[in-house]
Amino acid sequence: MRRLLTPKWLAAHALAWLGVAACLALGWWQAGRALEGNMLSWAYTFEWPVFAIFIIVIWVREMRLAVRKAPAGGETKVTPAKRGPVITRPMAAAPADDDDDPKLAEYNRYLAWLSAHPDANPKEYQC
């Protein structure tokens, strides 16, 4: 839990609570306006506390993620960035009615070529 008490985290805690306090104060202000007869303020009276709850939920989530991701031994391992994940999936067969529309057929051939040559420049495609 000490990792949540660093200066960076303390500033973030203060900012989160400031946001909650601001949302609740705005809700209270809108409640006063609503009681004076402003009907639109009734919606804001209930909306601002929902925003405050949202800030609290997101903040708790961020703290849990920070605690969960932190290494237990205090050592951090830096791994070099590698090429992103390669997603492979079977290609769907081209529709049989491409002959009706020559532009559609050409476009499907272009897409098939791009799929077959993932590292090629699209300008290299020969019609």
N, C-alpha and C positions, 0 to 999 in steps of 0.2 A: 503493500500500500504506500510505501514511501515514494514510489515513482510518481504518484499522483500529487505529491507535495513539492514538486520542483517549482521554480519561479514561473516557468511557462504554464504549467498546469494551474498554479494558483491564480494567475491572471485569467486563464480560461474559466476557472470556477467563478471568479468574480464577474466576468462578462455574462456567464450563463444566468447567475442569480440576478444580475442587473436587468437582463432581458425578461426574466420571470416577473420581477417587481414592476417593470415598465408595463408589461401586458396586464397585470392585475390592476395597476393604477388606471390604465386606460379603460379597463372594464368598469371600474368604479365611477370614473368620470362619465362614461356612456350611460350608466345606470341613473346618474343624476339628471342627465339630459332627457332620458326616457321618462322619468317621473315628471318632468316639466311639460311633457306633451309631445316630444319628438318621437314619432312612432318608429322611424328607421333605427333609432338608437337602441331599441330593444334587441334587435339582431346583433348589434355590436356588443351589447352588454353580455351576451352569452358567447360571442365569438372570441373576445380577447382572453378569457380564462382558458378556452380550448387551446389557443396559441401558447399560453403559459405551460399547460400540460404537455404540449408537443415539445417545447424546449426541454422540459425535465426528462421526458422519455428519451429523446435523442441524446441528451447529456449522459444519462445513465448508461445508455448503449455504448457511447464512445468510451466511457470509463471502463466498462467491462471488456471492451475490445483491447484497450491499452493494457489492462492487467493480464489478459489472456495471451497477448502477443509478446509480451516482454519475456526475455530469456531468464531462466531460473538462476543460472550460474553467473550472471552479470557479463558474460562474454557474448559478443555478437559476431556472427559469421557472415562475412560479405561474400556473396557468390556473384560471379560475373554475369551480366545480362546476356541471355542467349536469344536466339531468334524465337519469336512468338510461337504459340502452339499451331500445329498444322492440323487442320480439320479436313478429314477425308470422309466423303459420303458417296454412295453410288449415284451415278448420273441417271436422271430420268431419260427415257427414250424420247426422241423428238416426236411430236405429234404427226400423225399420218397425213393430215390435211395441209401440210406446208405447200403442196403443189398448187393450191388455190391462190395463194398470195406469194408472189416471188420475193417481195421485200421481207416478208416474215421468214421465208425459207433461207434467204441470205443472212438474215440476222441470227437465226438459229445455228447456221454453219459457223458464223463468227463467234458465237458463244461457245460452241463445241471446241473450236480452235483455241480460244482463250483458256478453256478448262484443260485442254490437253497440253498447253504450254504456259504454265502458271508464272514462270519467270520471264517470259518474253514480253517485249514492248508491244502494245496493241498496234502501233504503227507498222510493225513487221507483217501484219496480216495481209496475205495476197488474196484478192477477190477471186 
